[in-house]
Amino acid sequence: MSTDRLLVELVEKLEFSSPADPRGVPAAVLLALSPVDGKDDLGLVLVQRPDSMRTHAGQVALPGGAVDPDDPDGIAAALREADEEVGLDPASVRVLGSLDRSYIPVSNFDVLPVVGLWDGRAPLRPNPAEVAGILRPTLRQLADPANHGTMPLEELVGDAGLRGRAPDLASPVFWVDGVIVWGFTAGLLSLFLRSLGLDAPPALPRA
């Protein structure tokens, strides 16, 4: 892949795929990308879950969730969730396509990653029931080796959180504003960065 093309052009030229049938509960997340003034870079929207949530408490994720019965498809679900969680107007997002689904055995969710562009100017508002904070890293910041690496899963979740998984299993991680991004979200970001020819930690193996 050529490295002299603008990052936004590389994103637009990705080989997006038609969504396959989900193996588990259908879900979707949105990679909402926006230009960075004066730089060949793209911003990304991440959300940090409240510590009070029953699952994934305090973890960082992409906006998204389960596909509702009223959602026409996974793309609509990703846009709806981003609107509900951070107030990102679906009409402001130009959807480019979707990436390959990722099945998460521990939750039985089958996640469709949706890629879209927006101008990044409208203020985002976290829904306190679902979002404790919004993080806005850029892709090149994530690709900086100083901001990513790997960590033993046991160190991230403790012995009880391993749930029978191999104790030597490691997760890709990103450090964003002092917060650790790990697990499924970090694995997806690793694959996405690598598809653009950017540096990233090794992704989690696919189930």
C-alpha positions, 0 to 999 in steps of 0.5 A, a space after each residue: 500500500 502506498 504511503 504517499 497517499 492521504 490517510 483519508 484516501 486510504 480509508 476511502 479505498 479500503 475493501 469493505 465487505 458485505 456483512 456476513 450472517 452473524 454467528 451470535 447476537 448481532 451487534 455493531 460499532 462505529 468508527 467515526 473518523 474526522 479530519 484533523 486541521 492542517 494534518 494528514 490524520 483522522 480523529 476517532 471517537 471512543 467512549 469510556 463506560 461508567 464504573 457503575 455498568 454491570 458489564 464492561 465497567 470503566 472500559 473504553 469502546 467504540 460507540 455501539 451495541 446490540 442491533 435492535 429489532 427496529 434497526 434495518 441493519 447493522 449500519 443503522 444500529 451503529 449510527 443509532 448507538 452513536 447518536 444515543 451515546 454521544 449525540 453524533 447526528 446520523 445524518 452527519 456521517 458518510 458511511 463508507 462501508 463495513 469491515 469483517 464481523 468479529 465474534 466475541 465468544 465471552 459475550 456471544 456478540 457478533 460485531 459489525 464494525 462500520 466505518 464513516 466520515 464526519 466533519 468532527 466539528 459538532 460538539 459531542 455530548 456523553 449520555 451519562 447512563 452509558 458514557 462516562 467520558 469521550 476520548 478523541 485520539 487520532 489514528 496517527 497518535 494510536 499508531 505511535 509506538 509510544 502509545 501502544 503495546 501488549 499486556 498480559 490479560 491476567 494483568 488487565 482482568 485478574 485471575 477471576 476475569 480470565 474465565 478459563 482463558 490461557 493465563 499467558 494470553 496477551 491483549 493489544 493495548 493503546 494508551 489514550 490520555 492516560 486511559 488503557 484501551 484493550 480487549 476487543 476494541 484494541 484488537 479491532 483498532 490494531 487490524 484497522 490501523 494495519 489495513 491503512 499501513 500504520 503501525 499497531 500492536 498484534 491483534 487478538 486472534 480471531 475466534 
